Amino acid sequence: MLPPMYRLKIPTPVSLSDLAADRLREAIVIGHFKPGERLIEAKLSESLGVSRGPLREALRVLATDGLIQIRPNRGAQVVSPSGDELESMVLARAVAEGTCARLLTAQRNADAIEQLTSILAAQKEARKRADHRELIHLHWEFHRTICSSANNQFLLDLWKKVSNVIRIYSTGAIYKTAVENNKVFLDYFRHKPPEASEELLRSQIIAMSYVYLHKPIPTPVRGYVTMFIDDKSIVHDVRRSDDTQIAKLVNSGKSG
């Protein structure tokens, strides 16, 4: 009998195509490749140090992720959604993440709460170092963890697909209160009813996004926006607030 801690299983090696997909995904979401930019296989193959086979598999993965489009005889290019499409993605993200927040809160999973607490601590350290890039990465990792902890693969897949694209357009956003907002979210996951967590996440994402889109919140969507966290971590009831009042709250400390 082998000792309990001994493991015979051989770790599965990471494939070249997976590594290439990870590098390209990061390059796209941080803005190295711009929306609509063509991705030239010969240049990518040389830059990544991989042959065309693994590269093409990596591009197919990114196409599944929604980050690029591959068209016959035109090759691959970074997605460039219209304003209406981006607006639809924002709503899809808000509804999916709000639902995941509700499920996470209902389960009160100690491992998930601990993981989110660790990410929040890392965010605080990144802010102390003024590491803006790491702060943004951890911010999105916090929100991805919310969705992965809900134990619903379909919601997670939806969130990933739309959030990958949204990140391309949020690289210049100011994450001034990201840490404070995530702290409030975590407090809701620990202590508030599941429906309150859903309402807060969904409302915050929609309100922030429409201000960045420079669009008024459409009437059919307005009912989804009922709460908002200001730059002092105070949660406001905004059911009777108009777009101008919400925008003032948003611009007092941008995050989301």
BAFI-3210 file (N, C-alpha, C; in Angstrom, 3 decimals, decimal comma, padded with zeros to 6 digits):
// residues 256
n [1|2|3|4|5|6|7|8|9|10|11|12|13|14|15|16|17|18|19|20|21|22|23|24|25|26|27|28|29|30|31|32|33|34|35|36|37|38|39|40|41|42|43|44|45|46|47|48|49|50|51|52|53|54|55|56|57|58|59|60|61|62|63|64|65|66|67|68|69|70|71|72|73|74|75|76|77|78|79|80|81|82|83|84|85|86|87|88|89|90|91|92|93|94|95|96|97|98|99|100|101|102|103|104|105|106|107|108|109|110|111|112|113|114|115|116|117|118|119|120|121|122|123|124|125|126|127|128|129|130|131|132|133|134|135|136|137|138|139|140|141|142|143|144|145|146|147|148|149|150|151|152|153|154|155|156|157|158|159|160|161|162|163|164|165|166|167|168|169|170|171|172|173|174|175|176|177|178|179|180|181|182|183|184|185|186|187|188|189|190|191|192|193|194|195|196|197|198|199|200|201|202|203|204|205|206|207|208|209|210|211|212|213|214|215|216|217|218|219|220|221|222|223|224|225|226|227|228|229|230|231|232|233|234|235|236|237|238|239|240|241|242|243|244|245|246|247|248|249|250|251|252|253|254|255|256]
n.u [000,855|000,617|001,860|-000,587|-000,177|001,297|001,482|000,773|-000,108|000,612|001,341|-000,582|000,855|001,060|-000,191|001,343|-000,453|-002,328|-000,737|-000,052|-002,606|-003,215|-001,265|-001,949|-004,566|-004,186|-002,702|-004,613|-006,699|-005,398|-005,004|-002,945|-003,305|-005,584|-009,175|-010,667|-008,258|-006,164|-004,832|-001,878|-000,762|001,902|003,507|002,636|003,326|006,105|006,587|005,549|006,959|006,081|004,851|002,704|000,596|-000,056|-000,571|-002,831|-004,690|-004,786|-005,895|-008,416|-009,423|-009,553|-011,431|-013,671|-013,846|-014,804|-013,186|-011,874|-012,501|-012,720|-012,445|-013,193|-010,618|-009,857|-008,647|-007,787|-009,136|-009,230|-012,152|-014,647|-017,085|-020,277|-021,744|-024,303|-024,109|-022,146|-023,465|-025,469|-023,875|-022,978|-025,341|-025,855|-023,618|-024,098|-026,521|-025,835|-023,651|-024,852|-026,736|-024,983|-023,781|-025,933|-026,315|-023,840|-023,941|-026,138|-025,135|-023,026|-020,318|-017,432|-014,827|-014,931|-015,445|-013,098|-011,234|-011,987|-011,480|-008,695|-007,956|-008,856|-007,144|-004,729|-005,272|-005,251|-002,549|-001,432|-002,394|-001,034|001,512|001,175|000,624|-000,930|-001,713|-001,688|-003,602|-005,943|-006,042|-006,455|-008,850|-010,665|-010,259|-011,352|-014,069|-014,447|-014,088|-016,313|-018,254|-017,304|-017,555|-020,208|-021,005|-022,159|-021,726|-022,638|-023,462|-020,969|-019,501|-020,917|-020,447|-017,627|-017,334|-018,581|-017,339|-014,638|-014,568|-015,608|-013,560|-011,602|-012,433|-012,323|-009,826|-008,794|-010,220|-010,869|-009,985|-010,598|-012,083|-012,173|-011,168|-012,508|-015,194|-015,276|-014,824|-017,214|-018,964|-018,043|-018,705|-021,480|-021,798|-021,096|-022,894|-025,441|-028,813|-029,326|-030,720|-030,152|-027,414|-027,407|-028,905|-027,288|-024,801|-025,680|-026,917|-024,789|-022,938|-024,406|-025,085|-022,519|-021,506|-023,157|-022,620|-019,943|-020,371|-021,521|-024,271|-027,796|-029,508|-031,525|-035,125|-036,374|-034,314|-033,787|-035,158|-033,595|-031,620|-031,135|-029,579|-026,535|-023,022|-021,214|-018,226|-017,429|-018,011|-020,650|-023,839|-026,350|-029,865|-031,152|-033,448|-035,224|-033,647|-032,408|-030,725|-028,706|-028,190|-027,259|-024,982|-023,421|-022,809|-021,349|-019,157|-017,863|-016,126|-014,717|-015,256|-015,837]
n.v [-001,196|002,155|005,176|007,557|010,213|009,956|010,311|008,861|009,795|011,312|014,648|016,475|017,722|021,124|022,144|023,448|024,932|025,711|027,339|029,313|030,337|031,442|033,480|035,109|035,788|037,339|039,432|040,593|041,407|043,302|045,270|045,265|044,234|045,744|046,419|045,025|044,706|042,951|039,677|038,472|035,444|034,593|036,509|036,236|033,583|033,725|035,576|034,253|031,935|029,454|026,821|026,858|025,060|024,651|027,365|027,948|026,334|027,618|030,050|029,200|028,538|031,080|032,216|030,766|031,737|034,215|036,363|036,788|036,851|034,506|034,443|033,048|033,163|035,624|035,526|035,897|038,249|040,696|041,011|043,483|044,792|046,351|049,354|048,734|045,954|045,718|046,872|044,970|042,860|043,831|043,824|041,078|040,160|041,377|040,232|037,502|037,477|038,588|036,601|034,493|035,571|035,479|032,680|031,932|033,286|032,041|029,493|029,886|029,060|028,114|027,793|029,224|031,821|032,224|032,160|034,437|036,348|036,178|037,045|039,661|040,658|040,489|042,348|044,706|044,815|045,109|047,612|049,172|048,966|050,407|049,053|049,018|047,388|044,783|045,169|045,526|043,020|041,343|042,342|041,521|038,804|038,411|038,798|036,778|034,581|034,750|033,890|031,340|030,055|029,622|027,245|026,612|025,797|026,767|029,403|030,426|030,080|031,795|034,238|034,431|034,640|037,085|038,870|038,738|040,217|042,686|043,507|044,357|046,863|048,198|048,838|051,344|052,304|053,808|052,376|053,226|052,751|050,014|048,081|048,773|048,461|045,709|044,734|045,419|043,820|041,293|041,370|041,310|038,738|037,253|037,983|038,964|038,510|036,162|037,303|039,996|040,177|039,458|041,577|043,805|043,307|043,089|045,604|047,431|046,811|047,360|050,105|051,330|050,620|051,832|054,510|054,596|053,906|056,154|056,482|056,794|054,851|052,384|052,326|049,682|048,397|049,848|049,109|047,113|048,370|049,146|049,578|051,107|051,449|053,968|056,112|056,021|053,624|053,314|051,975|052,843|053,339|053,484|053,489|055,535|057,398|059,476|059,230|061,178|061,642|059,109|058,983|060,933|059,687|057,524|058,797|059,810|057,967|055,767|052,390|048,811]
n.w [000,000|-000,934|000,582|001,823|000,913|-001,346|-004,839|-007,871|-010,260|-013,365|-014,078|-016,399|-019,285|-020,377|-023,453|-026,481|-027,994|-026,074|-024,451|-026,313|-026,841|-024,328|-024,148|-026,324|-025,655|-023,352|-024,490|-026,118|-024,351|-022,786|-024,551|-026,427|-028,976|-031,098|-031,259|-034,127|-035,420|-037,703|-037,371|-038,167|-039,277|-039,855|-038,580|-035,943|-035,430|-035,497|-033,410|-031,166|-031,220|-032,134|-034,277|-037,254|-036,855|-033,943|-033,484|-035,085|-033,838|-031,385|-032,185|-032,925|-030,435|-029,258|-030,893|-030,149|-027,576|-028,139|-028,662|-031,078|-034,636|-037,221|-040,592|-043,770|-046,176|-045,248|-042,883|-039,360|-037,019|-034,414|-032,456|-033,082|-031,829|-032,416|-030,985|-030,058|-029,842|-027,874|-025,769|-025,372|-024,533|-022,077|-020,568|-020,596|-019,183|-016,685|-015,825|-015,779|-013,949|-011,713|-011,122|-010,523|-008,242|-006,510|-006,277|-005,176|-002,711|-001,536|-001,155|000,600|000,534|002,077|001,051|-001,362|-000,416|001,030|-001,055|-002,539|-000,599|-000,426|-002,989|-002,856|-000,881|-002,282|-004,255|-002,757|-002,069|-004,614|-005,250|-003,376|-004,405|-006,636|-008,957|-011,654|-013,788|-012,669|-010,711|-012,210|-013,469|-011,212|-010,322|-012,328|-011,999|-009,490|-010,057|-011,924|-010,293|-008,651|-010,437|-011,173|-008,773|-008,439|-009,375|-011,853|-014,959|-017,407|-016,938|-016,201|-018,600|-020,296|-018,993|-019,241|-022,032|-022,787|-021,042|-021,719|-024,096|-023,230|-021,554|-023,322|-023,987|-021,647|-020,819|-020,429|-018,330|-015,116|-012,159|-009,558|-007,195|-007,067|-005,249|-002,859|-003,651|-004,241|-001,721|-000,476|-001,976|-001,136|001,553|001,325|000,252|002,454|004,492|003,701|002,331|-000,390|-002,606|-002,313|-002,850|-005,568|-006,643|-006,057|-007,414|-010,105|-010,488|-010,041|-012,069|-014,419|-014,112|-013,973|-016,483|-018,440|-018,041|-018,868|-021,496|-022,386|-022,612|-021,986|-019,521|-020,830|-020,812|-020,507|-019,183|-016,961|-014,629|-013,582|-012,217|-009,110|-006,879|-005,685|-005,197|-003,666|-003,747|-001,147|-000,185|000,480|000,172|-001,984|-002,414|-005,520|-006,947|-007,455|-008,563|-011,218|-014,466|-014,470|-011,756|-011,017|-012,632|-011,403|-009,006|-010,005|-011,273|-009,113|-008,261|-010,125|-011,040|-011,404]
ca.u [000,000|001,400|001,463|-001,717|000,196|002,043|000,633|001,368|-000,618|001,542|000,684|-000,797|001,617|000,304|000,149|001,785|-001,626|-002,899|000,152|-000,211|-003,920|-003,114|-000,479|-002,717|-005,724|-003,703|-002,312|-005,832|-007,475|-004,678|-004,994|-001,796|-003,975|-006,747|-010,400|-010,671|-006,915|-005,904|-003,772|-001,131|-000,234|003,360|004,093|002,319|004,116|007,475|006,600|005,264|007,903|005,368|004,544|001,358|-000,414|-000,507|-001,097|-004,190|-005,546|-004,950|-006,830|-009,756|-009,849|-009,905|-012,690|-014,699|-013,941|-015,447|-012,225|-011,507|-013,326|-011,943|-013,269|-012,535|-009,822|-009,533|-007,875|-008,333|-009,025|-009,822|-013,549|-014,938|-018,543|-020,939|-022,200|-025,475|-023,659|-021,450|-024,523|-026,102|-022,916|-022,995|-026,529|-025,658|-022,673|-024,719|-027,520|-025,126|-022,866|-025,795|-027,269|-023,900|-023,639|-027,054|-026,037|-022,697|-024,397|-027,028|-024,341|-022,096|-019,205|-016,284|-013,660|-015,111|-015,271|-011,671|-010,542|-012,282|-010,769|-007,277|-007,816|-009,019|-005,895|-003,732|-005,616|-004,778|-001,096|-001,146|-002,653|000,080|002,674|000,760|000,701|-002,265|-002,021|-002,021|-004,849|-007,029|-006,102|-007,046|-010,256|-011,420|-010,163|-012,335|-015,405|-014,492|-014,228|-017,731|-019,011|-016,858|-017,975|-021,656|-021,204|-023,025|-020,779|-023,235|-023,350|-019,552|-019,116|-021,513|-019,718|-016,300|-017,399|-018,876|-016,380|-013,403|-014,697|-015,778|-012,246|-010,866|-012,901|-012,215|-008,410|-008,496|-011,108|-010,243|-010,463|-010,281|-012,729|-012,351|-010,923|-013,580|-016,422|-015,183|-014,972|-018,655|-019,541|-017,670|-019,523|-022,818|-021,741|-020,969|-023,902|-026,727|-029,622|-028,888|-031,315|-029,482|-026,150|-027,739|-029,357|-026,169|-023,861|-026,331|-027,122|-023,508|-022,349|-025,183|-024,947|-021,174|-021,277|-023,843|-021,891|-018,780|-020,863|-022,081|-025,655|-028,755|-029,969|-032,827|-036,274|-036,571|-033,194|-033,709|-035,662|-032,536|-030,667|-031,820|-028,601|-025,236|-021,991|-020,476|-016,785|-017,191|-018,502|-022,032|-024,778|-027,509|-031,061|-031,239|-034,648|-035,882|-032,633|-032,360|-029,399|-027,743|-027,821|-026,438|-023,696|-022,630|-022,293|-020,337|-017,970|-017,174|-015,078|-015,049|-014,818|-016,905]
ca.v [000,000|003,378|006,196|008,349|011,456|009,669|010,396|008,282|010,445|012,194|015,901|016,652|018,880|022,159|022,104|024,698|025,701|026,336|028,442|030,378|030,955|032,266|034,687|035,964|036,292|038,429|040,552|041,242|042,081|044,474|046,292|045,200|044,149|046,616|045,909|045,073|044,492|041,630|038,904|037,838|034,186|034,520|037,347|035,640|032,365|034,137|036,226|033,276|030,833|028,193|026,573|027,258|024,136|025,087|028,720|027,910|025,773|028,697|031,021|028,612|028,686|032,487|032,450|030,214|032,677|035,437|037,456|037,031|036,271|033,885|034,471|032,418|034,010|036,916|035,258|036,227|039,620|040,950|041,425|044,912|044,832|047,653|049,868|047,961|044,631|045,867|047,124|043,671|042,077|044,368|043,316|039,635|039,994|041,784|039,231|036,261|037,626|038,771|035,274|033,756|036,123|034,942|031,274|031,900|033,712|031,001|028,318|030,267|028,131|028,677|027,818|030,333|033,062|032,334|032,492|035,843|037,145|036,182|037,910|041,035|041,024|040,702|043,631|045,782|044,874|045,659|049,056|049,778|049,017|051,175|048,138|049,167|046,222|043,668|045,514|045,230|041,560|040,764|042,768|040,602|037,482|038,412|038,615|035,435|033,631|034,779|033,066|029,949|029,489|029,400|025,844|026,523|025,964|027,548|030,809|030,788|030,190|033,040|035,359|034,512|035,063|038,516|039,664|038,825|041,321|043,922|043,908|045,077|048,250|048,804|048,943|052,711|052,685|054,112|051,425|053,931|052,148|048,583|047,334|049,054|047,844|044,262|044,489|045,465|042,599|040,172|041,490|040,834|037,280|036,653|038,324|039,436|037,497|035,918|038,239|041,292|040,073|039,504|042,930|044,743|043,050|043,415|047,053|048,130|046,580|048,079|051,562|051,727|050,390|052,811|055,777|054,458|053,872|057,482|056,278|056,676|053,488|052,231|052,109|048,284|047,948|050,704|048,396|046,271|049,199|049,529|049,854|051,561|051,700|055,188|056,017|055,854|052,268|053,381|051,436|053,721|052,918|054,419|053,185|056,783|058,317|059,524|058,907|062,210|061,381|057,900|059,333|061,649|058,678|056,766|059,595|060,123|056,964|054,780|050,992|047,926]
ca.w [000,000|-001,014|001,556|001,327|000,245|-002,571|-006,015|-009,069|-011,466|-014,063|-014,453|-017,830|-019,767|-021,084|-024,871|-027,090|-028,426|-024,880|-024,068|-027,303|-026,623|-023,119|-024,451|-027,219|-024,899|-022,508|-025,357|-026,626|-023,302|-022,272|-025,590|-027,339|-030,275|-031,022|-031,893|-035,585|-035,978|-038,278|-036,742|-039,246|-038,758|-039,961|-037,528|-034,645|-035,308|-035,170|-032,095|-030,123|-031,305|-032,361|-035,682|-037,661|-036,333|-032,618|-033,563|-035,625|-032,784|-030,404|-032,759|-032,842|-029,034|-029,044|-031,609|-029,264|-026,452|-028,585|-028,768|-032,465|-035,691|-038,295|-041,803|-044,923|-047,086|-044,640|-041,674|-038,039|-036,550|-033,101|-032,602|-032,966|-031,775|-032,504|-029,700|-029,635|-029,430|-026,598|-024,787|-025,098|-023,751|-020,717|-019,896|-020,403|-018,071|-015,427|-015,424|-015,452|-012,722|-010,613|-010,780|-009,864|-006,897|-005,730|-005,986|-004,261|-001,387|-001,004|-000,766|001,662|000,428|002,800|000,162|-002,301|000,339|001,332|-002,298|-002,837|000,410|-000,816|-004,166|-002,389|-000,204|-003,339|-004,883|-001,885|-002,214|-005,946|-005,191|-002,627|-005,310|-007,811|-010,098|-012,251|-014,614|-011,783|-010,042|-013,142|-013,612|-010,012|-010,285|-013,174|-011,397|-008,411|-010,633|-012,521|-009,193|-008,268|-011,387|-011,122|-007,489|-008,446|-009,782|-013,031|-016,054|-018,496|-016,552|-016,262|-020,009|-020,801|-018,395|-019,859|-023,438|-022,913|-020,274|-022,500|-025,043|-022,467|-021,026|-024,365|-024,008|-020,320|-020,454|-019,999|-017,243|-013,841|-011,166|-008,319|-006,028|-007,307|-004,016|-001,915|-004,135|-004,075|-000,290|-000,208|-002,544|-000,276|002,763|000,974|000,112|003,784|005,491|003,191|001,642|-001,770|-003,566|-002,182|-003,599|-006,993|-006,979|-005,990|-008,517|-011,374|-010,559|-010,126|-013,393|-015,442|-013,924|-014,377|-017,910|-019,279|-017,959|-019,750|-022,874|-022,674|-023,038|-020,888|-019,276|-021,495|-019,924|-020,124|-018,352|-015,771|-013,468|-013,039|-011,472|-007,872|-005,834|-006,200|-004,183|-003,981|-003,518|000,283|000,106|000,948|-000,808|-002,140|-003,136|-006,651|-007,738|-007,828|-009,102|-012,674|-015,010|-014,074|-010,367|-010,998|-013,220|-010,409|-008,096|-010,733|-011,545|-007,855|-008,044|-011,143|-010,958|-011,917]
c.u [000,891|000,950|000,363|-001,301|000,968|001,093|001,361|000,997|000,403|000,805|000,555|-000,027|000,716|000,753|000,614|000,605|-002,292|-002,053|000,012|-001,543|-003,885|-002,379|-001,291|-003,925|-005,308|-003,363|-003,529|-006,523|-006,735|-004,517|-003,797|-002,278|-005,300|-007,980|-010,355|-009,327|-006,764|-004,726|-003,082|-000,422|001,289|004,033|003,850|003,159|005,547|007,546|006,431|006,267|007,234|005,085|003,091|000,273|-000,934|-001,109|-002,541|-005,166|-005,811|-005,955|-008,260|-010,310|-010,307|-011,194|-013,860|-014,921|-014,656|-014,513|-011,814|-012,551|-012,396|-012,846|-012,507|-011,854|-009,471|-008,753|-008,589|-008,174|-009,711|-011,245|-013,683|-016,455|-019,073|-021,345|-023,382|-025,077|-022,961|-022,451|-025,214|-025,184|-022,900|-024,181|-026,402|-024,699|-023,340|-025,714|-026,840|-024,389|-023,766|-026,373|-026,222|-023,684|-024,740|-026,777|-024,888|-023,137|-025,289|-026,246|-023,425|-020,898|-017,948|-015,044|-013,740|-014,897|-013,798|-010,878|-010,756|-011,562|-009,289|-007,037|-007,925|-007,760|-004,793|-003,999|-005,079|-003,262|-000,703|-001,371|-001,542|001,301|002,398|000,901|-000,676|-002,663|-002,429|-003,345|-006,046|-007,182|-006,816|-008,516|-011,119|-011,365|-011,157|-013,726|-015,536|-014,715|-015,655|-018,513|-018,595|-017,328|-019,472|-022,011|-022,241|-022,160|-021,337|-023,184|-021,901|-019,105|-019,671|-020,746|-018,355|-016,367|-017,643|-017,841|-015,040|-013,436|-014,821|-014,440|-011,423|-011,189|-012,789|-010,768|-008,050|-009,350|-010,324|-010,840|-010,201|-010,853|-012,948|-012,194|-012,085|-014,901|-016,403|-015,290|-016,446|-019,334|-019,279|-018,478|-020,949|-022,836|-021,720|-022,233|-025,296|-027,526|-029,160|-029,437|-030,669|-028,150|-026,395|-028,078|-028,189|-025,205|-024,443|-026,467|-025,820|-022,903|-023,086|-024,979|-023,584|-021,006|-021,945|-023,206|-020,666|-019,179|-021,411|-023,495|-026,570|-029,175|-031,352|-033,935|-036,464|-035,497|-033,182|-034,182|-034,644|-031,571|-031,377|-030,869|-027,302|-024,301|-021,239|-019,011|-016,421|-017,720|-019,894|-022,940|-026,037|-028,663|-031,273|-032,469|-035,350|-034,893|-032,696|-030,923|-028,337|-027,266|-026,944|-025,050|-022,809|-022,037|-021,157|-019,051|-017,238|-016,078|-015,323|-014,436|-015,902|-016,359]
c.v [001,246|004,367|007,078|009,582|011,213|009,652|009,851|009,054|011,415|013,477|016,014|017,877|019,864|022,168|023,464|025,564|026,390|027,518|029,623|031,100|031,874|033,572|035,659|036,569|037,488|039,656|041,312|042,025|043,267|045,554|046,290|045,056|044,895|045,972|046,091|044,791|043,074|040,972|038,078|036,597|034,135|035,321|036,741|034,397|032,693|034,724|035,229|032,121|029,488|028,046|026,925|026,361|024,546|026,485|028,714|027,318|026,833|029,737|030,496|028,721|030,115|032,857|031,925|031,125|033,966|036,610|037,775|036,420|035,690|033,780|033,838|033,442|035,383|036,753|035,685|037,712|039,750|041,468|042,934|045,076|046,249|048,101|049,090|046,574|044,689|046,105|045,816|042,788|042,524|043,814|041,814|039,377|040,294|040,749|037,931|036,386|037,855|037,441|034,437|034,255|035,603|033,485|031,126|032,242|032,655|029,806|028,602|029,305|028,749|028,773|028,987|031,675|033,292|032,732|033,959|036,768|037,261|037,094|039,375|041,522|041,301|042,011|044,798|045,943|045,475|047,162|049,779|049,946|049,885|050,354|048,079|047,932|045,027|043,920|045,184|043,723|040,921|041,151|041,818|039,175|037,346|038,113|037,264|034,386|033,606|033,816|031,606|029,270|029,211|027,980|025,699|026,835|026,820|029,044|031,280|030,981|031,473|034,243|035,534|035,107|036,563|039,360|039,781|040,021|042,649|044,420|044,680|046,562|048,930|048,988|050,342|053,175|052,939|053,191|051,986|053,235|050,647|047,774|047,527|048,398|046,333|043,866|044,490|044,217|041,406|040,187|040,995|039,312|036,596|036,813|038,660|038,296|037,332|036,925|039,624|041,294|040,159|040,922|043,909|044,553|043,496|044,926|047,803|048,009|047,384|049,578|052,049|051,685|051,443|054,196|055,727|054,423|055,225|057,365|056,304|055,219|053,336|051,895|050,638|047,756|048,668|049,996|047,458|047,042|049,760|049,939|050,352|051,855|052,976|055,036|055,936|054,507|052,261|052,879|052,298|052,983|053,929|054,148|054,446|057,819|058,327|059,266|059,903|061,976|060,140|058,196|060,076|060,690|057,891|057,558|060,034|059,119|055,780|053,422|050,139|046,960]
c.w [000,000|000,061|000,978|000,540|-001,062|-003,757|-007,225|-010,325|-012,044|-014,451|-015,973|-018,314|-020,498|-022,540|-025,361|-027,503|-027,244|-024,421|-025,016|-027,120|-025,410|-023,402|-025,329|-026,505|-024,051|-023,356|-025,863|-025,524|-022,702|-023,336|-026,508|-028,785|-030,157|-031,659|-033,407|-036,228|-036,512|-037,570|-037,827|-038,716|-038,776|-038,842|-036,143|-034,393|-034,891|-033,760|-030,956|-030,106|-031,442|-033,854|-035,982|-037,053|-034,959|-032,630|-034,045|-034,610|-031,716|-030,906|-032,719|-031,416|-028,770|-029,769|-030,784|-028,062|-026,835|-028,776|-030,205|-033,388|-036,746|-039,517|-042,961|-045,813|-046,503|-043,346|-040,402|-037,742|-035,203|-033,306|-032,424|-032,961|-031,917|-031,101|-029,169|-029,149|-028,075|-025,470|-024,391|-024,259|-022,297|-019,941|-019,618|-019,242|-016,734|-014,922|-014,999|-014,125|-011,515|-010,155|-010,061|-008,435|-005,979|-005,321|-004,994|-002,846|-000,739|-000,484|000,421|001,721|001,036|001,914|-000,810|-001,609|000,665|000,092|-002,666|-001,857|000,051|-002,018|-003,760|-001,686|-001,223|-004,079|-004,053|-002,000|-003,561|-005,959|-004,439|-003,519|-006,531|-009,085|-010,748|-013,049|-013,757|-011,060|-010,922|-013,315|-012,421|-009,871|-011,114|-012,627|-010,237|-008,969|-011,339|-011,442|-008,658|-009,148|-011,336|-009,838|-007,422|-008,860|-010,892|-014,249|-017,175|-018,185|-016,629|-017,706|-020,628|-020,286|-019,056|-021,257|-023,564|-022,173|-020,985|-023,442|-024,304|-021,946|-022,052|-024,302|-022,653|-019,890|-019,977|-018,853|-015,959|-012,785|-009,759|-007,089|-006,200|-006,025|-003,041|-002,352|-003,936|-002,602|000,098|-000,747|-001,618|001,021|002,507|000,855|001,480|004,630|004,965|002,549|000,195|-002,771|-003,496|-002,930|-005,098|-007,427|-007,030|-007,156|-009,846|-011,545|-010,790|-011,520|-014,459|-015,320|-014,379|-015,887|-018,779|-019,193|-018,869|-021,217|-023,327|-023,236|-021,824|-020,718|-019,908|-020,498|-019,551|-019,168|-017,005|-014,510|-012,828|-012,145|-010,243|-006,757|-006,462|-005,040|-004,559|-003,582|-002,042|000,777|000,723|-000,158|-000,814|-002,811|-004,259|-007,522|-008,210|-008,373|-010,617|-013,138|-014,571|-012,645|-010,244|-011,545|-012,243|-009,386|-008,740|-010,857|-010,271|-007,554|-008,951|-010,857|-011,567|-012,810]
res [m|l|p|p|m|y|r|l|k|i|p|t|p|v|s|l|s|d|l|a|a|d|r|l|r|e|a|i|v|i|g|h|f|k|p|g|e|r|l|i|e|a|k|l|s|e|s|l|g|v|s|r|g|p|l|r|e|a|l|r|v|l|a|t|d|g|l|i|q|i|r|p|n|r|g|a|q|v|v|s|p|s|g|d|e|l|e|s|m|v|l|a|r|a|v|a|e|g|t|c|a|r|l|l|t|a|q|r|n|a|d|a|i|e|q|l|t|s|i|l|a|a|q|k|e|a|r|k|r|a|d|h|r|e|l|i|h|l|h|w|e|f|h|r|t|i|c|s|s|a|n|n|q|f|l|l|d|l|w|k|k|v|s|n|v|i|r|i|y|s|t|g|a|i|y|k|t|a|v|e|n|n|k|v|f|l|d|y|f|r|h|k|p|p|e|a|s|e|e|l|l|r|s|q|i|i|a|m|s|y|v|y|l|h|k|p|i|p|t|p|v|r|g|y|v|t|m|f|i|d|d|k|s|i|v|h|d|v|r|r|s|d|d|t|q|i|a|k|l|v|n|s|g|k|s|g]
***
